[in-house]
Amino acid sequence: MAIANVLLVDDEVSFVESMAERLTIRNLETVSALNGEEALAQLEIKPDIEVVLLDVKMPGMDGIEVLRQIKKKHPLVEVIMLSGQATVESAIEGMKLGAFDYLLKPCEMDQLISKVKEAAAKKRKHEEKIIEARVKEITSRRP
């Protein structure tokens, strides 16, 4: 079983290809998208995605807007923002909108893998709590 199911979103094709390969080698299931619209479409067709690695600066829909849409439609999916030109403002905005973390590119692979593991574990724990609450609700209705 993969460590996590990851959606990698970045407009730089070479970055996406090399990063996807590096993540796959480390036992992560990886799906890629080259823009925000494609990322949102991937989330609709692949409901098992747990963590999104999301570039902040992209043409068209930027990472902050993509994050906003992800949290609206898929609130349990964890998002790690990545940026080569980070600003304090974009980091703060991303965290306010619910990003799990914010990393600078290029980031250490060990650090990235560690953050992905933490984010996936957080999502799984939230899902378990939801299931437990539903089971409790159903069993409490019985006479």
N, C-alpha and C positions, 0 to 999 in steps of 0.2 A: 504494500500500500504506500502511496506517495505521502510525503511529509505534509504537503498542502497542495491545494488546487489554486493556481495563481493566474491572474490575468495581468499581462505586461502591456502597458499602454505608453507609447512614445512615438513621436513623428519621425525619429531618426531610424531608418531601416537597419543600418549597420549595427546600431546599439541594440535594437530589438532582437536581431538575429543572434548576435554574440551572447547577449544576456539570457535569451531563451535557452541556448545551448548550455550555458554555464549552470542555469537553474535545473535543467533536466538531468544533467550529470549528477547533481546533488539530490536527486530523487524528489523533485517537485514536478507536478503535472503543470505544464505551462501552455497557455493560450495567449496569442498576441493580437494587438490592435494598433493601428497606426494613427488613429485619431479618436476624438471623444465619441462621435456618433457610432463608430465601429465598436468601441468599448461597451457602450450601452446596449448595442445589439447582441454582443457576445454574452452579456449578463442575462439577457432574456432567453437565449437558446442553451446556455450552460448554467443551470441553477446550482451546480455543485461548486462553483467558484467561491473560494473562501476569502482570498486576499487579492487586492488590486494594487499593483505597483504602478503609480501614476505620475507621469511627467507633468510638471506645473506649466511650463511654457510650450504651448502647441498652437499652430495656426487654427483658425476657426474657433471651435469650443475649447477654451483653455482648461487646464487641470482643475482649477477652482470650481468652474461651472460643472465639469464632469463629476467632481466630488459631490457637489450639491445634488445633482440628479441621482447619483448612486445612493446617497443617504435617503433620498425621498422614496425611491422605488425598491431599494434593497438595503434596509437599515442595518441588517446584521453583517453585511459584507464589510470587512475591515479594509481600509485604504491606507497605504504608505505612500506619501508624496515624495517624489524624487525631483531634484532640480540642480542644474549646473549653474544657474544664475539666481541663487536664492536671495530673497529679501526677507527681512524680519516681518514685513507686512504680510507677505504671502504665507509665511510659516504660521503666523498668528491666525490669519483668516482660515487656513486649512485646519488648524487645530480646533478653532471655534466651530467649524462645520462638521467636526467629528472624525477627522483623520486620526488614524492610530499613531502615526509618527511622521516625521519629516526628515529625510536624509539628503545630504549633498552628494551630487555625482562628481567624480566617481567615488563610490563608497566601497569600503572593505567588504568582500564577499561574505566573510564570516559574520560580520555585523548585520548585513542584509538578511542572511539565512536565519540568524537568531531572531531578528525582528519579525520575519515571516512566520516562524514557528510560534512566537508569542501571539501574533495577531490571529493565526488560525486557531490556536488554543482558546483564545478569548471568544471567537465566534462559536466554536463548538460548545463552550460552557454556556453561552447565552441560549443556544438551541436546546441544550439539555434542560435548562431551567424552564424554558417555555413548554417543553414536552411534559416535564414533571408537573407543572401548574395545570396543564390540560388534563392529565391523568387524575390529578387530585380533584379537579372540578367535576369530572365525569363520575368518579367513584363516590363523591360526596352527594351526588344526586340520587343515588340508589337508596331504596327504602330499607 
